[in-house]
Amino acid sequence: MAARNRWRTFFFSGVEPVSGNRVRLLQNGAEFFPALVAAIDAAHAEVHLETYIFNADPTTETVRDALMRAARRGVQVRLLIDGVGSRELDAGLLSELKTAGVSVLAYRPLAGRGWRSNPKSLRRLHRKLAVIDARIAFIGGMNIIDDFEPVRFDAPRLDFSVEVQGPLLASIHQSARRLWRLVALTQLQPDRRKAVIEPSWPTDGHVRAAFVVRDNFAHRRDIERVYLAALALAREEIILANAYFLPGHRFRKLLKKAAARGVRVQLLVQGHTDHPFFQAAARALYRDLLAAGVKIYEYQASELHAKVAVVDGHLATVGSSNIDPFSLLLAREANLVVEDTDFAHDLQQRLHQAGTQSIALDPADWQRRPWPQRMLSWLAYGSVRLIVGLAGAGRWA
């Protein structure tokens, strides 16, 4: 009872929880894509799909075809992609979608050739969200891309999403509609929406959960505050899997304080990376964390893309937000926070399994790390801080 009351205090300190939901954890594309396609095929009125990357590959063709089928039978289908993440999306594929009746918008489309050198271009749509008929939603870290693209490993990319049904759909649906209208307005695109549908849900759900977003307006620090509060309240175990782990000082301090009071703190991070510069910056922080008793594992089976955590086997979060300044200070993100022991244990077991496919970093080895490697890491870390400052993200504490 004391633990439950503790988490209820946590919820009301920063987010608004809703009871009565159904949630289902989905791991990798093998579970996510069939569920998403089935929901789109069952749509009667409306589909909202937001993604950072929409890739052209055989797996994602199933999503494309489902969107087009829905539009052709009169469903209002809206696809919101990111202007950077989906910049290489084939024009022919976009034309097929639009011809079928799918409305497509790009969030902050690229302007000119100098976007790579413009720190303002780091403000991206990074959330991965689908809402179908305001009755079922998917929230997580998975883009619309095959698990084995663009780099082929023997195992699929490790990532998660959550299927949600219940009263939480009211806020999720509202968020998707609001962002679409905002992007359409900024691009002077008419919003030809039909009558607004009302969210509906089954009445037998029992899970207490919250939908948490990060934007540049009213919710600038919400996701970060949720993490910080959870770390401060942890009493037994923190398991955190994050693809791009570069937290600020307060986050690191809470991890070390948790380890000092006897909490088992385990971080699962990338072993294989698509951004070596960023990994070098992140490794600048490992020596201090390891010395404080934090266990760090580098995942080796494939690419790690997850952004999830479990605290005390009771509270879990799954979403799109990395624990780095780009996600926490610049991008639009969406996470689901779930207070449910069964759900938390399911995610916990999957992360423990991933841990068996990882290399545990040895604190003594990192204390003896050669100074040229340490210097390169700190130079990379300093560069990230500079970029964040130039982007106008505010203080990265």
Secondary structure, 3 states (H helix, E strand, C coil): CHHHHHHHHHHHHHCCCEEEEEEEEEEHHHHHHHHHHHHHHCCCCEEEEEECCECCCHHHHHHHHHHHHHHHCCCEEEEEEECCCCCCCCHHHHHHHHHCCCEEEEECCCCCCCHHHCHHHHCCECCEEEEECCCEEEEECCCECCCCCCCCCCCCCECEEEEEECCCHHHHHHHHHHHHHHHHHHCCCCCCCCCCCCCCCCCCCCEEEEEEEECCCCCCCHHHHHHHHHHHHCCCEEEEEECCECCCHHHHHHHHHHHHCCCEEEEEEECCCCCHHHHHHHHCCHHHHHHCCCEEEEECCCCECCEEEEECCCEEEEECCCECHHHHHCCEEEEEEEECHHHHHHHHHHHHHHHCCEEECCHHHHHCCCHHHHHHHHHHHHHHHHHHHHCCCCCCC
